[in-house]
Amino acid sequence: MVMPIVRPSRIPGFLKPYVLKMHITDKHVSAQVIHTPTTEVAVSASSQEKLLRPSIGSTRDVAAAAKIGKLLGERLLLRGIPAVSVFLKKEQKYHGKVKAVIDSMRDAGVKLL
């Protein structure tokens, strides 16, 4: 008699449900974390927010991008999201403003997958 094959339980479809997407222009930096199964924006931060404009000063430089990343990381931890995967477009390289956002999120305590 042949024993049936015992298969392990199925792996969930989304191992990385939260994805960081950034939009960086010459004047502004905005980043948002999207919950991929429901396609809802979980948390977002932008240099165009009225509350941030006095504290940022210039919205063009790397320091502003770092502040956006730090704010996004704090908002993620308040929502109870400890880890995020990073999605970079083809033209985005891990350099400059993109690096500042990602590194300041990591410094805020968010794990990047």
C-alpha positions as CSV (number, residue, x, y, z in Angstrom):
1,M,0.0,0.0,0.0
2,V,1.3,3.5,-1.0
3,M,1.1,6.2,1.6
4,P,-0.4,9.5,0.5
5,I,2.0,12.4,0.2
6,V,1.8,14.8,3.1
7,R,2.2,18.4,1.9
8,P,3.1,21.3,4.1
9,S,0.5,24.1,4.5
10,R,0.3,26.6,1.8
11,I,2.4,29.7,1.9
12,P,0.4,32.9,2.0
13,G,0.2,34.8,-1.3
14,F,1.8,38.0,0.0
15,L,4.9,37.5,2.1
16,K,5.6,41.2,1.8
17,P,2.3,43.0,2.1
18,Y,3.6,46.5,2.7
19,V,5.5,48.2,-0.1
20,L,7.3,51.6,0.0
21,K,6.9,53.7,-3.2
22,M,8.5,57.1,-3.6
23,H,7.9,59.9,-6.0
24,I,10.8,62.4,-6.2
25,T,10.8,65.5,-8.3
26,D,13.1,68.5,-8.5
27,K,11.0,70.4,-6.0
28,H,9.3,67.8,-3.7
29,V,9.7,64.4,-2.1
30,S,6.7,62.2,-1.3
31,A,6.6,58.6,-0.1
32,Q,3.8,56.2,0.7
33,V,3.5,52.7,2.0
34,I,0.9,50.6,0.2
35,H,-0.9,47.5,1.5
36,T,-0.7,45.3,-1.6
37,P,-3.6,42.9,-1.1
38,T,-6.1,45.7,-0.7
39,T,-4.1,48.4,-2.6
40,E,-4.8,50.9,0.1
41,V,-2.3,53.6,1.2
42,A,-1.4,52.6,4.8
43,V,0.9,55.6,5.5
44,S,2.2,58.6,3.5
45,A,4.4,61.6,4.0
46,S,5.3,64.4,1.7
47,S,7.2,67.6,1.6
48,Q,4.1,69.4,0.5
49,E,2.3,68.9,3.8
50,K,1.4,72.2,5.4
51,L,2.5,71.1,8.9
52,L,6.0,70.2,7.7
53,R,6.8,73.3,5.6
54,P,8.0,75.5,8.4
55,S,10.3,72.8,9.9
56,I,11.7,71.6,6.6
57,G,12.8,74.9,5.0
58,S,13.9,73.8,1.6
59,T,11.9,71.0,0.0
60,R,14.6,70.2,-2.6
61,D,17.6,68.9,-0.7
62,V,18.6,65.6,0.8
63,A,18.0,66.8,4.3
64,A,14.3,67.3,3.5
65,A,14.2,63.8,2.0
66,A,15.7,62.5,5.3
67,K,13.0,64.2,7.3
68,I,10.3,62.7,5.2
69,G,11.8,59.2,5.7
70,K,12.0,59.8,9.5
71,L,8.4,61.0,9.6
72,L,7.2,58.1,7.5
73,G,9.1,55.6,9.8
74,E,7.5,57.1,12.9
75,R,4.0,57.0,11.3
76,L,4.6,53.3,10.3
77,L,5.5,52.4,13.9
78,L,2.5,54.2,15.3
79,R,0.3,52.1,12.9
80,G,2.0,48.9,14.0
81,I,3.8,48.1,10.8
82,P,7.3,47.0,11.7
83,A,8.6,45.9,8.2
84,V,8.3,47.3,4.7
85,S,9.7,46.1,1.3
86,V,11.1,48.7,-1.0
87,F,10.0,49.1,-4.6
88,L,12.3,51.2,-6.7
89,K,11.5,52.2,-10.3
90,K,13.9,51.5,-13.1
91,E,15.3,55.0,-13.1
92,Q,15.6,55.3,-9.3
93,K,19.0,54.3,-7.9
94,Y,20.0,53.9,-4.3
95,H,21.6,57.3,-4.2
96,G,20.9,60.9,-3.0
97,K,17.3,61.6,-2.0
98,V,16.2,57.9,-2.4
99,K,19.1,56.8,-0.1
100,A,18.2,59.5,2.4
101,V,14.6,58.4,2.7
102,I,15.4,54.7,3.0
103,D,18.2,55.2,5.5
104,S,16.2,57.5,7.7
105,M,13.3,55.0,7.8
106,R,15.8,52.4,8.9
107,D,17.2,54.7,11.6
108,A,13.6,55.3,12.8
109,G,13.3,51.5,13.6
110,V,11.5,50.1,10.5
111,K,12.9,46.9,9.0
112,L,13.4,46.9,5.3
113,L,12.9,43.6,3.4
